[in-house]
Amino acid sequence: MKNKLYILPILIGLSLALGLILGRQLANFYIPKPPPPVPMPITDIDTVPENPYKVKLGKLIDYIEEDYVDKVNTDSIVDLTINSILRKLDPHSTYISKTDIQEVAETMSGKFVGVGISFYMYNDTIAVIKPVEGSDAMHKGIHFGDRILMAGRDTLFKKHLNTDKIKNILKGEMESKVDLTIYRKSSDSIFKLSIERKFIPIRSIDCFYKVNDTLGYIRMNRFAETTTDEFTSALKALEKEGINSLILDLRNNSGGFLNVGIQIADEFLHKNKMIVYTKNNRKEIEETYATEGGLFENKPLFVLVNENSASASEIVAGALQDNDRGVIVGRRTFGKGLVQSEMPLPDGSAVRLTTARYYTPTGRSIQKPYNLRHQRRSFEIDEASIPDSLKFITPKGKIVYGGGGIYPDVYVPIDMKPETYMVNEVLNSGLTNFFLFEFLDKHPLQNRKPSKAHFITDYKISKEMLKAFAAFLKNRRIQIDFNRNIGDISKHLKASLAEIWFNDNVAGLIRNQNDFYIEKCLYYYETKHTTVSPHKTRTIKRRAANL
């Protein structure tokens, strides 16, 4: 019995020992629980870290909106910020506000929808200077001197309306109609006309005419969507009249669409001649070459340029000069050789951002150094002072010069004193048109249109008109020595009269009489020098042109 009492504890002890041994053995086969999975990064666009500079600028705008002591127009602040940023980049990257974008688009498209009148605010009333050719206003008989009192229910007189407000009232949807209430002074009558709004062209070709029996002239003021068609039409009209040589006037043409400039250059160059190439920030080069079938590939050509000829104008001049085509006459061009791409912004505004540079076929960069952005650099160069790095050779061995802009084959020195320059600025400002409206309105007997032939050759500006113009300028505190500048003043008044009585072609012909640039072309044309020898230019004494 006693032995039985010891058996139970022994069995329990053996069981515990066996359990310990088995536990240690099993521990060698334990597989621990895997750690929790590591979260994978989320790549949703909303969680991508923002550009710290964007955050900084946005935070500043928030602070101004929420905490600034005075009420602030946030849009104006943003516009200023954008302009400040773009000014730090280059002289030509620009911001176009949403209020200006429509007008810019119309200018570049070459047309807008409107009633088709040229007007002048006279004594707080809209006075018609002339209807636009081809407009419904012209077809319905609106003419010089008419006052527009109302457009529909909108009263337009005695309201101190600015030009933009008036334009917004007169513009509208294509083929929409507006009832104009008109006062005609000559008959002392008031009547209504229903005018249909149509596309009104913004002309790229200011004028074209024959200089002499075989030499034609075309002035181009911009490179817009309609420019190529306008140029083609003008050139064909001149060729029908017998011209076999051409002056293409690009003075004061600030540019426009790159592709349009290329199209114009293409009309003068043979197939496969390079026109221009561009290079972007990735060093990618895009070359453009002439196609076949140009309108004026083999005939004598002169191109007029000055310090205000820029961008697409410089592409045309550079392409022709580097391909030994024609004679470039004038002064070094502006030097705007940066390609702008228009990029829309969310609020309807846009930026024109520089995305590449223009280069002429010989490799000249058209862009002038940024440190010369406020300098016109209209001076004659000394070949000996130009470093070799800025000299380029055309296929026929002519030296052309880099450094920004296009230096002409035939240089035209500045031909005016400071006073004369001021006179030209005043006369080209549009004041002559405003004066003539007031003068002819008060002196209807002098508003008698002569024949075109008589007007061009024999018409003289009266002493009465000159005296009235002097008083007109004096009232605006503009001082001009009439005795010393009577010739230029009379010519500009006559050209402005031509715009009212005839058309822009007659006006251009009058305005270009005794033009020094055209006289240079006439010298080369009459002496049959339609190309310029390498390394040489001529100084031509001033003489009267036969226009």
C-alpha positions as CSV (number, residue, x, y, z in Angstrom):
1,M,0.0,0.0,0.0
2,K,2.9,2.2,0.8
3,N,4.4,1.5,-2.6
4,K,1.2,2.5,-4.3
5,L,1.4,5.9,-2.6
6,Y,4.8,6.7,-4.3
7,I,3.7,5.6,-7.8
8,L,1.4,8.6,-8.4
9,P,4.0,11.4,-7.6
10,I,6.5,9.6,-9.8
11,L,4.1,9.5,-12.7
12,I,3.3,13.1,-12.4
13,G,7.0,14.0,-12.3
14,L,7.8,12.0,-15.3
15,S,4.9,13.7,-17.2
16,L,6.2,17.2,-16.3
17,A,9.8,16.2,-17.4
18,L,8.5,14.8,-20.7
19,G,6.5,18.0,-21.2
20,L,9.5,20.2,-20.7
21,I,11.6,18.1,-23.1
22,L,8.9,18.1,-25.8
23,G,8.4,21.9,-25.3
24,R,12.0,22.6,-25.9
25,Q,12.1,20.5,-29.1
26,L,8.9,22.1,-30.5
27,A,10.4,25.5,-29.9
28,N,13.0,24.8,-32.6
29,F,10.1,24.6,-35.2
30,Y,8.2,27.9,-34.2
31,I,7.3,30.2,-37.0
32,P,6.8,33.7,-35.8
33,K,3.8,35.8,-37.0
34,P,4.7,37.9,-40.0
35,P,5.0,41.7,-39.3
36,P,2.2,43.9,-40.4
37,P,2.4,44.9,-44.1
38,V,4.3,48.2,-44.8
39,P,1.9,50.7,-46.4
40,M,2.6,51.3,-50.1
41,P,3.0,55.0,-51.1
42,I,-0.1,56.5,-52.7
43,T,0.7,58.2,-56.0
44,D,-2.6,60.1,-56.5
45,I,-2.0,63.5,-58.0
46,D,-3.7,65.2,-55.0
47,T,-1.1,63.9,-52.6
48,V,2.0,64.8,-54.7
49,P,4.0,67.4,-52.8
50,E,3.3,70.9,-54.3
51,N,6.0,73.1,-55.7
52,P,7.1,75.1,-52.7
53,Y,7.2,78.3,-54.8
54,K,3.6,77.8,-55.8
55,V,2.6,77.2,-52.2
56,K,4.5,80.4,-51.1
57,L,2.8,82.6,-53.7
58,G,-0.7,81.1,-53.0
59,K,-0.2,81.7,-49.3
60,L,0.7,85.3,-49.8
61,I,-2.4,85.9,-51.9
62,D,-4.5,84.2,-49.1
63,Y,-3.0,86.5,-46.4
64,I,-3.7,89.6,-48.5
65,E,-7.3,88.5,-49.1
66,E,-8.1,87.5,-45.5
67,D,-6.0,89.8,-43.4
68,Y,-4.8,92.9,-45.2
69,V,-6.1,96.1,-43.6
70,D,-7.8,97.5,-46.8
71,K,-9.9,95.8,-49.5
72,V,-7.8,94.8,-52.4
73,N,-8.6,93.7,-56.0
74,T,-6.9,90.3,-55.9
75,D,-7.1,90.0,-59.7
76,S,-5.0,93.1,-60.2
77,I,-2.4,91.8,-57.7
78,V,-2.2,88.5,-59.6
79,D,-1.8,90.4,-62.9
80,L,1.0,92.5,-61.5
81,T,2.7,89.4,-60.1
82,I,2.5,87.6,-63.5
83,N,3.8,90.7,-65.3
84,S,6.7,91.0,-62.9
85,I,7.7,87.3,-63.4
86,L,7.6,87.6,-67.2
87,R,9.7,90.8,-67.1
88,K,12.4,88.9,-65.4
89,L,12.5,86.3,-68.2
90,D,13.0,88.4,-71.4
91,P,11.7,91.6,-73.1
92,H,9.0,89.8,-75.1
93,S,7.2,87.3,-72.9
94,T,3.9,89.0,-72.1
95,Y,0.7,88.6,-70.2
96,I,-2.7,89.2,-71.9
97,S,-5.5,89.9,-69.5
98,K,-9.0,88.4,-70.1
99,T,-10.3,91.9,-70.9
100,D,-7.7,92.4,-73.7
101,I,-7.7,88.9,-75.1
102,Q,-10.6,89.4,-77.5
103,E,-9.1,92.6,-79.0
104,V,-5.7,90.9,-79.4
105,A,-7.4,88.0,-81.1
106,E,-9.3,90.3,-83.5
107,T,-6.1,92.2,-84.4
108,M,-4.2,89.0,-85.2
109,S,-7.2,87.4,-87.1
110,G,-7.4,90.5,-89.2
111,K,-11.1,91.0,-88.8
112,F,-13.9,91.7,-86.3
113,V,-17.7,91.9,-86.4
114,G,-19.2,95.4,-86.4
115,V,-21.2,98.0,-88.2
116,G,-18.1,99.2,-90.2
117,I,-17.4,102.9,-89.5
118,S,-14.4,105.0,-88.6
119,F,-15.5,107.5,-86.0
120,Y,-14.3,110.5,-83.9
121,M,-15.7,111.7,-80.6
122,Y,-16.6,115.3,-81.5
123,N,-18.3,117.5,-78.8
124,D,-19.4,114.4,-77.0
125,T,-21.0,112.9,-80.1
126,I,-20.0,110.0,-82.3
127,A,-19.0,111.6,-85.6
128,V,-18.4,109.4,-88.7
129,I,-15.1,110.1,-90.5
130,K,-15.8,107.4,-93.1
131,P,-17.5,104.1,-93.5
132,V,-15.4,101.0,-94.0
133,E,-15.2,99.9,-97.6
134,G,-17.6,97.0,-98.2
135,S,-19.5,97.4,-95.0
136,D,-23.2,97.6,-94.7
137,A,-22.8,101.1,-93.3
138,M,-21.3,102.1,-96.7
139,H,-24.0,100.3,-98.7
140,K,-26.7,102.1,-96.6
141,G,-25.2,105.5,-97.4
142,I,-23.6,106.6,-94.1
143,H,-20.9,109.1,-94.9
144,F,-18.5,111.7,-93.6
145,G,-20.0,114.1,-91.0
146,D,-22.9,111.9,-89.9
147,R,-23.6,111.8,-86.1
148,I,-24.7,108.6,-84.5
149,L,-27.1,109.5,-81.8
150,M,-28.4,106.1,-80.8
151,A,-27.7,102.4,-81.3
152,G,-31.0,100.5,-80.6
153,R,-32.1,101.8,-77.2
154,D,-28.6,102.9,-76.2
155,T,-28.1,106.7,-76.2
156,L,-24.6,107.6,-77.5
157,F,-24.4,111.4,-77.1
158,K,-23.8,113.5,-74.1
159,K,-22.7,110.4,-72.1
160,H,-19.0,110.9,-72.0
161,L,-18.5,107.3,-73.4
162,N,-15.0,106.1,-74.0
163,T,-14.0,104.4,-77.2
164,D,-14.0,100.9,-75.8
165,K,-17.6,101.4,-74.5
166,I,-18.8,102.6,-77.9
167,K,-17.1,99.7,-79.7
168,N,-18.8,97.2,-77.3
169,I,-22.2,98.7,-78.2
170,L,-21.6,98.8,-81.9
171,K,-20.1,95.3,-82.1
172,G,-22.2,92.2,-82.0
173,E,-23.0,88.8,-83.4
174,M,-22.4,88.1,-87.1
175,E,-25.4,89.2,-89.3
176,S,-27.2,90.7,-86.3
177,K,-28.8,94.1,-86.9
178,V,-28.8,97.3,-85.0
179,D,-31.0,100.4,-85.6
180,L,-28.8,103.5,-85.7
181,T,-30.4,106.9,-85.2
182,I,-28.4,109.4,-87.3
183,Y,-28.2,113.2,-87.5
184,R,-27.1,114.6,-90.9
185,K,-25.9,118.1,-90.6
186,S,-25.9,118.9,-94.3
187,S,-29.7,118.3,-94.5
188,D,-30.4,119.1,-90.9
189,S,-32.3,115.8,-90.6
190,I,-32.6,112.8,-88.2
191,F,-33.4,109.4,-89.5
192,K,-32.9,105.7,-88.7
193,L,-31.0,103.0,-90.6
194,S,-30.9,99.3,-89.8
195,I,-27.3,98.2,-90.2
196,E,-26.3,94.5,-90.4
197,R,-23.1,93.6,-88.5
198,K,-20.5,91.9,-90.7
199,F,-16.9,90.9,-90.6
200,I,-14.9,94.1,-90.9
201,P,-11.3,93.6,-92.1
202,I,-8.3,94.9,-90.3
203,R,-6.1,95.5,-93.2
204,S,-2.5,94.2,-93.2
205,I,-1.8,96.0,-96.5
206,D,-1.9,99.7,-95.9
207,C,-1.6,100.6,-99.6
208,F,-0.2,99.5,-102.9
209,Y,0.4,101.4,-106.1
210,K,2.7,101.9,-109.1
211,V,5.8,104.1,-108.4
212,N,6.4,104.2,-112.1
213,D,5.5,102.2,-115.2
214,T,7.3,99.0,-114.0
215,L,8.0,99.4,-110.3
216,G,5.3,98.6,-107.8
217,Y,5.0,99.4,-104.1
218,I,3.2,97.4,-101.2
219,R,3.2,98.5,-97.6
220,M,2.6,95.7,-95.0
221,N,1.8,96.8,-91.4
222,R,1.5,93.4,-89.7
223,F,1.5,89.6,-90.3
224,A,-2.0,88.5,-89.5
225,E,-4.2,85.6,-90.7
226,T,-5.4,87.5,-93.7
227,T,-2.0,89.0,-94.7
228,T,-1.0,86.4,-97.3
229,D,-4.4,86.7,-99.2
230,E,-4.2,90.5,-99.0
231,F,-0.6,90.4,-100.4
232,T,-1.5,88.0,-103.2
233,S,-4.4,90.1,-104.2
234,A,-2.3,93.4,-104.2
235,L,0.6,91.8,-106.1
236,K,-1.6,90.3,-108.8
237,A,-3.4,93.7,-109.2
238,L,-0.1,95.5,-109.7
239,E,1.2,92.8,-112.1
240,K,-2.0,93.3,-114.2
241,E,-1.0,97.0,-114.4
242,G,2.4,96.0,-115.8
243,I,4.9,96.1,-112.9
244,N,7.9,93.8,-113.1
245,S,9.7,94.9,-109.9
246,L,8.6,95.5,-106.4
247,I,9.2,97.5,-103.2
248,L,8.0,95.7,-100.1
249,D,7.7,98.2,-97.3
250,L,8.1,96.6,-93.8
251,R,9.0,99.8,-91.9
252,N,7.3,100.0,-88.5
253,N,5.9,96.5,-89.0
254,S,6.3,94.9,-85.6
255,G,5.5,91.3,-86.7
256,G,2.7,88.9,-86.0
257,F,2.4,85.2,-86.9
258,L,5.6,83.3,-87.7
259,N,3.9,81.1,-90.3
260,V,2.6,84.1,-92.2
261,G,6.1,85.7,-92.3
262,I,7.3,82.4,-93.7
263,Q,4.5,82.4,-96.4
264,I,5.5,85.9,-97.5
265,A,9.2,85.0,-97.8
266,D,8.3,81.9,-99.7
267,E,6.7,84.0,-102.5
268,F,10.1,85.4,-103.3
269,L,12.4,82.3,-102.9
270,H,13.0,79.3,-105.0
271,K,12.2,75.8,-103.8
272,N,14.4,74.4,-101.0
273,K,15.9,77.7,-100.0
274,M,16.0,77.9,-96.2
275,I,13.8,80.6,-94.8
276,V,14.4,80.4,-91.0
277,Y,15.2,77.9,-88.3
278,T,14.3,77.9,-84.6
279,K,16.1,76.4,-81.6
280,N,14.5,75.6,-78.2
281,N,15.8,75.0,-74.7
282,R,16.3,71.3,-75.6
283,K,18.6,72.3,-78.5
284,E,15.9,70.9,-80.9
285,I,16.2,72.6,-84.3
286,E,13.3,73.1,-86.7
287,E,14.2,74.2,-90.2
288,T,11.8,75.7,-92.7
289,Y,12.4,75.8,-96.5
290,A,10.7,77.5,-99.4
291,T,8.3,75.6,-101.5
292,E,7.8,75.8,-105.3
293,G,5.5,78.2,-107.1
294,G,6.4,81.5,-105.5
295,L,4.6,84.5,-107.0
296,F,7.7,86.7,-107.4
297,E,10.7,84.5,-107.4
298,N,12.7,85.9,-110.3
299,K,12.0,89.6,-110.4
300,P,13.8,92.6,-108.9
301,L,12.9,93.2,-105.2
302,F,13.6,95.9,-102.6
303,V,12.7,95.5,-99.0
304,L,12.4,98.6,-96.8
305,V,13.1,98.2,-93.0
306,N,13.8,100.5,-90.1
307,E,14.5,100.3,-86.3
308,N,10.8,99.4,-85.7
309,S,10.7,96.5,-88.1
310,A,10.6,93.4,-85.8
311,S,9.9,89.7,-85.5
312,A,8.3,88.3,-88.7
313,S,9.5,91.4,-90.6
314,E,13.0,90.4,-89.6
315,I,12.5,86.8,-90.7
316,V,11.4,88.0,-94.1
317,A,14.3,90.4,-94.5
318,G,16.9,88.0,-93.1
319,A,15.7,85.1,-95.3
320,L,15.9,87.3,-98.4
321,Q,19.3,88.8,-97.5
322,D,20.9,85.5,-96.6
323,N,19.7,84.0,-99.9
324,D,21.1,86.9,-101.9
325,R,17.5,87.8,-103.0
326,G,16.8,91.5,-103.6
327,V,18.2,94.6,-101.8
328,I,17.4,95.4,-98.1
329,V,17.2,99.2,-97.7
330,G,17.0,101.2,-94.5
331,R,18.2,100.9,-91.0
332,R,19.1,98.0,-88.6
333,T,15.9,96.3,-87.5
334,F,14.6,96.0,-83.9
335,G,16.2,92.7,-83.0
336,K,13.2,90.7,-81.8
337,G,14.1,87.1,-82.5
338,L,12.2,85.2,-79.8
339,V,9.4,82.8,-80.6
340,Q,6.3,83.3,-78.5
341,S,3.7,80.6,-77.9
342,E,0.3,81.8,-76.6
343,M,-0.7,79.6,-73.6
344,P,-4.2,80.0,-72.0
345,L,-4.7,80.5,-68.3
346,P,-7.8,79.2,-66.4
347,D,-9.6,82.5,-66.1
348,G,-9.6,83.3,-69.8
349,S,-6.4,85.3,-69.8
350,A,-3.2,84.1,-71.5
351,V,0.6,84.4,-71.5
352,R,2.8,84.6,-74.6
353,L,5.9,82.7,-73.4
354,T,9.2,82.6,-75.2
355,T,9.8,79.0,-76.4
356,A,12.5,79.3,-79.0
357,R,14.9,81.6,-80.9
358,Y,14.9,82.6,-84.6
359,Y,18.0,82.2,-86.7
360,T,18.5,83.3,-90.3
361,P,19.7,80.8,-92.9
362,T,23.4,81.8,-92.4
363,G,23.1,81.2,-88.6
364,R,22.5,84.7,-87.4
365,S,20.5,85.1,-84.2
366,I,17.9,87.8,-84.8
367,Q,17.5,88.6,-81.1
368,K,19.5,91.6,-79.9
369,P,21.2,91.4,-76.5
370,Y,18.8,92.0,-73.6
371,N,20.9,94.9,-72.3
372,L,20.0,96.8,-75.5
373,R,16.2,96.4,-75.0
374,H,15.7,100.1,-74.6
375,Q,18.1,101.1,-77.3
376,R,17.1,101.4,-81.0
377,R,20.7,101.1,-82.2
378,S,20.0,102.9,-85.5
379,F,23.5,103.7,-86.4
380,E,25.8,102.9,-89.4
381,I,28.4,100.3,-88.6
382,D,32.1,100.3,-89.5
383,E,32.9,96.9,-91.0
384,A,36.5,97.0,-89.6
385,S,35.1,97.3,-86.0
386,I,32.9,94.2,-86.3
387,P,34.4,91.0,-84.8
388,D,34.7,88.0,-87.1
389,S,32.2,86.1,-84.9
390,L,29.5,88.5,-86.1
391,K,30.3,88.3,-89.8
392,F,28.4,85.7,-91.9
393,I,28.8,84.9,-95.6
394,T,25.9,84.4,-98.0
395,P,26.1,81.8,-100.8
396,K,27.2,84.5,-103.2
397,G,30.0,85.8,-100.9
398,K,28.2,88.8,-99.4
399,I,29.0,89.7,-95.8
400,V,26.0,90.1,-93.5
401,Y,26.2,91.0,-89.9
402,G,24.9,89.4,-86.7
403,G,24.6,90.9,-83.2
404,G,20.8,91.3,-83.3
405,G,18.4,92.6,-86.0
406,I,19.0,92.7,-89.7
407,Y,21.6,95.2,-90.9
408,P,20.5,96.4,-94.4
409,D,22.5,96.1,-97.6
410,V,21.9,99.8,-98.2
411,Y,22.0,101.9,-95.1
412,V,19.8,105.0,-94.8
413,P,21.1,107.5,-92.3
414,I,18.7,109.4,-90.1
415,D,17.6,112.3,-92.2
416,M,16.0,114.6,-89.7
417,K,16.7,116.9,-86.9
418,P,15.1,116.4,-83.5
419,E,12.4,119.0,-84.4
420,T,11.6,117.3,-87.6
421,Y,11.3,114.0,-85.7
422,M,8.7,115.6,-83.4
423,V,6.8,117.0,-86.4
424,N,6.6,113.6,-87.9
425,E,5.4,112.1,-84.6
426,V,2.6,114.7,-84.4
427,L,1.6,114.3,-88.0
428,N,1.5,110.5,-87.8
429,S,-0.5,110.5,-84.6
430,G,-3.9,110.8,-86.2
431,L,-4.4,114.4,-85.2
432,T,-4.6,115.5,-88.9
433,N,-7.7,113.3,-89.3
434,F,-9.4,114.8,-86.3
435,F,-8.5,118.3,-87.4
436,L,-9.8,117.7,-90.9
437,F,-13.2,116.5,-89.6
438,E,-13.6,119.6,-87.6
439,F,-12.4,121.9,-90.4
440,L,-14.6,120.3,-93.1
441,D,-17.6,120.2,-90.8
442,K,-17.3,123.9,-90.2
443,H,-16.4,124.7,-93.9
444,P,-18.6,122.5,-96.0
445,L,-17.7,124.4,-99.2
446,Q,-14.1,123.1,-98.9
447,N,-15.4,119.5,-98.7
448,R,-15.6,119.2,-102.4
449,K,-13.8,116.2,-103.8
450,P,-11.9,116.9,-107.0
451,S,-10.9,114.2,-109.6
452,K,-8.3,111.8,-108.4
453,A,-5.8,112.8,-111.1
454,H,-6.2,116.5,-110.3
455,F,-5.9,115.8,-106.6
456,I,-2.6,113.8,-106.9
457,T,-0.8,116.2,-109.2
458,D,-2.3,119.7,-108.7
459,Y,-4.3,120.0,-105.4
460,K,-2.8,122.4,-102.9
461,I,-3.6,122.8,-99.2
462,S,-5.2,126.2,-98.7
463,K,-3.7,128.9,-96.5
464,E,-7.0,128.9,-94.6
465,M,-6.6,125.2,-93.8
466,L,-3.0,125.6,-92.7
467,K,-3.9,128.6,-90.4
468,A,-6.7,126.6,-88.9
469,F,-4.4,123.6,-88.3
470,A,-1.9,125.8,-86.5
471,A,-4.7,127.1,-84.2
472,F,-5.9,123.5,-83.7
473,L,-2.4,122.4,-82.5
474,K,-1.9,125.5,-80.4
475,N,-5.1,124.8,-78.5
476,R,-3.6,121.4,-77.6
477,R,-0.3,123.1,-76.6
478,I,1.6,121.5,-79.5
479,Q,4.3,123.9,-80.9
480,I,5.5,123.4,-84.4
481,D,7.4,125.8,-86.6
482,F,5.1,126.0,-89.6
483,N,7.5,128.1,-91.7
484,R,10.3,125.5,-91.5
485,N,8.0,122.5,-91.8
486,I,5.3,123.7,-94.2
487,G,6.2,121.1,-96.8
488,D,5.8,118.1,-94.5
489,I,2.7,119.5,-92.9
490,S,1.0,120.2,-96.2
491,K,1.9,116.7,-97.4
492,H,0.4,115.0,-94.4
493,L,-2.8,117.1,-94.5
494,K,-3.2,116.2,-98.2
495,A,-2.7,112.5,-97.4
496,S,-5.3,112.6,-94.7
497,L,-7.7,114.3,-97.1
498,A,-7.0,111.4,-99.6
499,E,-8.1,108.9,-97.0
500,I,-11.5,110.8,-96.6
501,W,-12.1,111.5,-100.3
502,F,-10.5,108.5,-102.0
503,N,-8.7,105.5,-100.5
504,D,-5.6,104.4,-98.6
505,N,-3.7,103.8,-101.9
506,V,-4.0,107.4,-102.9
507,A,-3.1,108.5,-99.4
508,G,-0.1,106.2,-99.3
509,L,1.2,107.6,-102.6
510,I,0.9,111.2,-101.3
511,R,2.5,110.3,-98.0
512,N,5.5,108.7,-99.7
513,Q,6.3,111.6,-102.0
514,N,10.0,112.5,-101.5
515,D,10.5,109.5,-99.2
516,F,14.3,109.0,-98.8
517,Y,14.0,105.2,-98.6
518,I,12.1,105.0,-101.9
519,E,14.5,107.4,-103.5
520,K,17.3,104.9,-102.7
521,C,15.3,102.1,-104.3
522,L,14.7,104.3,-107.4
523,Y,18.5,104.9,-107.7
524,Y,19.3,101.2,-107.7
525,Y,16.4,100.4,-110.0
526,E,17.2,103.1,-112.6
527,T,20.9,102.1,-112.6
528,K,19.9,98.4,-112.8
529,H,21.8,97.7,-109.5
530,T,19.3,95.2,-108.1
531,T,21.9,93.4,-106.0
532,V,24.6,94.8,-103.7
533,S,28.2,93.9,-104.1
534,P,29.8,92.2,-101.2
535,H,31.4,94.4,-98.6
536,K,30.1,97.6,-100.2
537,T,27.2,100.0,-99.7
538,R,26.5,103.3,-101.3
539,T,25.7,106.7,-100.0
540,I,23.1,108.3,-102.2
541,K,22.5,112.0,-102.3
542,R,18.9,113.1,-101.8
543,R,16.9,113.8,-104.9
544,A,13.3,114.1,-105.8
545,A,11.5,110.9,-106.6
546,N,9.2,110.7,-109.6
547,L,5.9,109.5,-108.1
